[in-house]
Each structure stands twice: as C-alpha cells, then as structure tokens.
C-alpha cells in the first residue's frame, strides 16, 4: 500500500513539475523578448516577469525533487532512503534567497495594478468625452411638442468627435424650430464649433422671426471667431401654426424634403455656407402649413453613403420617403438610416443625422 501511494505521489509530482517547467520556458522567452539590460533592472514589467519566472522554476525543481524522492522510496526497502526527501531542502533554500525581493515585487505588482486601473479609467474618460459631446449635439431623445410628431436618427462616423447636430424647440407660443447642421472639419474644435452654433442659433431665432435673419446674425458672429478652415452647413425650418406657414432658410446645406399637398418638394440652399463670408446674405422661403405636412432633414453623410463609387444620393432619399409618406417620423428617420447602411454594406464613414418633423 505504501508503494502504491508513493508511486502515485511521484506521478502527480512529475506532472506538476512538467507543467511548471513548460510555463517557466515561456516566461523565459518573454524575459528574452523584453530584454535584460542593466537599464531595465528597475523596470516594473521586467522585475515582475523575472519574479514570475523564478517562482515557476522553483516550483518545477521542488516537484521534480519530490517525484525522485517518492520513486526512490517506493523502490527501496531501506527505511533510511526516506532521507532522500531532504533533497527538497535545495529548492527551499533557493526560494529563501529569492524571497528577499518578494516584498518589493509584491509592492511593484500592487502599484502596477493601480497604475493600470488609473490608465483604464483615463481611457474610459477619453472615450466618454466624444459620447458626451455627441449627446449634446445629437441627443438620443427630443422633447414632446404638442401638435407635432418628431423623429430622429444618428450614427457616428469613424472620426473621434461629432460635427453633426440637430435641434427641435419652440421659439414662441405657436412657433416651432427644426434645425440640422454639419461642421466641416475634424476633431474637438469642430465639435466645439457645432456646439456654439447650435446654441447661438437658439438665441437668434428668438430675436428674429425670419430664419434668414437669424442665419445672417449667426454667420457674422461665428465668422468673427476665426476658426481657419472650418465652415458650417445648416438648414432652419420654422413651423408657425398661428400663421399656418412653414418658413425655411438654408446655408449651403444638402436639400431637405417637404411633404405638402401630397407632393414631395426639395428645400434647397438659400444662401452660402456659414463662416465663408461674414457679410453673406440669406433669404427665406415660405409655404402653407397643413395637417400631416412634414419636413425631413439630414446631413451629407446620408446622401454620401457609398457603395464603391456610387453614392446613396438625393433620389434614393426621395424614393424612400415616397414609399410611405404616412410613416411615423421616428420610423421614417431610422428607416432611411438603415437603407443607407444596407446600401453601404454597413459601413458609413461620415457622421449621419436625420431629423423628421410632422404637423399632427
């Protein structure tokens, strides 16, 4: 019985020694990869890797010694042969020597954990910033507005920060403004410009009943900021339920679409891009407003979704609206984005914003 137990112990120790030896071999390769020059002795990554290698070498030696002792004891009838187990003192003495640096290594391991955790938190903050900006420029939900149904869709492109924005808000007791815009540029500066334009326009639309006047004032103010190569395309639509009209002005923005009297008509630009010329002139157009009239606005990322050299284009947008002009605005906006995504095989590089507003 004793021999069976010892042989079983030896087999288990051999398996353990083999496992630790393989692991130590890979640790050694890693140490070779990161180098062992003198200037890396205090490098936490190197110290911790070396510590792990030593521990696994120690474990392999210990289990090898125990396996040898177990097999020799099982093969011999001499009770004094058990002294072979004293060989285990050799790896034990080695570990005593290595353990002098164990506290330092443990501290390094703890410090590295917290450094990595802080780095991860910093990366999460960096990732959160673009999302926070996008939530201000293109919010996930829009306020309920009595007498109107509103829908939106938004998809961020491959850039770090968003430049597309939209807004829906009352500018009077009987007047509702719908705005969508796009800052041509890249990075945080374009996102800041979009933020400023969006909220400055709120002020100007309350000062001026005519959206063209509001655009002229916005253009003058934004041009004074001297943002270099940045410029803004924007379309502003004001629904006036008291006057029974829709009045719009567009600063070089892709054509919006108006469904009125069972016909679809484009809302094309009525002035140049903002921030190109501080003295640029804009004008408004006005059409009657009826129940079930709706406006669909979008940024150029929708029309410019690509399938090879072919663009999704205005005509496909118009066709999608004509297919079901009675669809709820939310379904219409999200459906258009989905069609553009399918057209581009799921890959749209630019930001895309879609806004639909229906008089109910």
Secondary structure, 3 states (H helix, E strand, C coil): CHHHHHHHHHHHHHHHHHHHHHHHHHHHHHHHHHCCCHHHCCCHHHHHHHHHHHHHHHHHHHHHHHHHHHHHHHHCCCHHHHHHHHHHHHHHHHHHHHHHHHHHHHHHHHHHHHHHHHHHHHHHHHHHHHHHHHHHHCCCCCCCCCCEEEEEEEECCCCCCCCEEEEEEEEECCEEEEEEEEEECCHHHHHHHHHHHHHHHHHHHHHCCCHHHHHHHHHHHHHCCCCCCCEEEEEEEEEECCCCEEEEEEECCCCEEEEECCEEEEECCCECCECCCCCCCCCCEEEECCCCCEEEEECHHHHCCEECCEECHHHHHHHHHHHCCCCCHHHHHHHHHHHHHHHCCCCCCCCEEEEEEEEC
